[in-house]
Amino acid sequence: MFDPEADGTGAIKGGCSRCLELQAIFESHRRTLQLMRTVAPIPTPRRGPSDPGPDRQQDLFASLPPVAGHQA
């Protein structure tokens, strides 16, 4: 079985299309990982907890008529 990391391009015999595609995928993956490691996230200053302010949650049942025989 062909292993692109261990065997490399030199191990591909007879221009095997599957092996060539696997090698291309492996090289693309390696380049992607390399680029991801070079990009550092932009640090954002952390702020303290925000003031929650007034409760703006709507009451989902406020507009429903009361149910007979049921206490609210």
C-alpha positions in Angstrom: 0.0 0.0 0.0 1.2 3.5 -0.9 1.9 5.9 2.0 2.6 9.4 0.7 4.3 10.6 3.9 6.6 7.6 4.2 7.1 6.6 0.6 7.0 10.0 -1.2 6.6 10.6 -4.9 9.4 8.3 -5.9 7.5 5.2 -4.8 4.7 5.8 -7.3 5.2 3.1 -10.0 3.8 3.4 -13.5 2.0 6.7 -13.0 -0.7 5.2 -10.8 -3.5 7.8 -10.9 -4.8 6.9 -7.4 -1.3 7.2 -5.9 -0.7 10.6 -7.7 -4.0 11.9 -6.4 -3.3 10.7 -2.9 0.1 12.4 -3.1 -1.5 15.6 -4.3 -4.0 15.5 -1.5 -1.3 14.8 1.1 0.8 17.8 -0.2 -2.2 20.1 -0.2 -3.0 19.0 3.4 0.6 19.6 4.5 0.6 23.1 2.9 -2.8 23.9 4.6 -1.5 22.9 8.0 1.7 24.9 7.4 -0.4 28.0 6.6 -2.7 27.5 9.6 0.3 27.4 11.9 1.7 30.7 10.5 -1.5 32.6 11.0 -1.9 33.7 14.6 -5.3 34.7 15.8 -5.7 38.5 16.4 -5.8 39.0 20.2 -8.9 40.8 21.4 -8.9 42.5 24.8 -11.2 40.8 27.2 -13.7 43.0 29.0 -15.4 42.4 32.3 -18.9 41.2 32.5 -21.3 43.5 30.9 -24.2 45.1 32.7 -27.2 42.9 32.0 -29.6 45.9 31.9 -33.4 45.4 32.1 -35.0 42.0 31.5 -36.1 42.1 27.9 -37.4 38.5 27.7 -40.9 38.4 26.5 -43.5 36.4 28.4 -44.7 33.8 25.8 -47.9 33.1 27.7 -49.0 36.6 28.7 -51.4 37.0 25.7 -53.2 33.6 26.3 -56.5 33.7 28.1 -56.5 32.1 31.5 -57.5 28.4 31.7 -60.7 27.6 33.6 -60.0 25.8 36.8 -56.3 26.4 36.7 -54.4 28.7 39.1 -51.9 31.1 37.7 
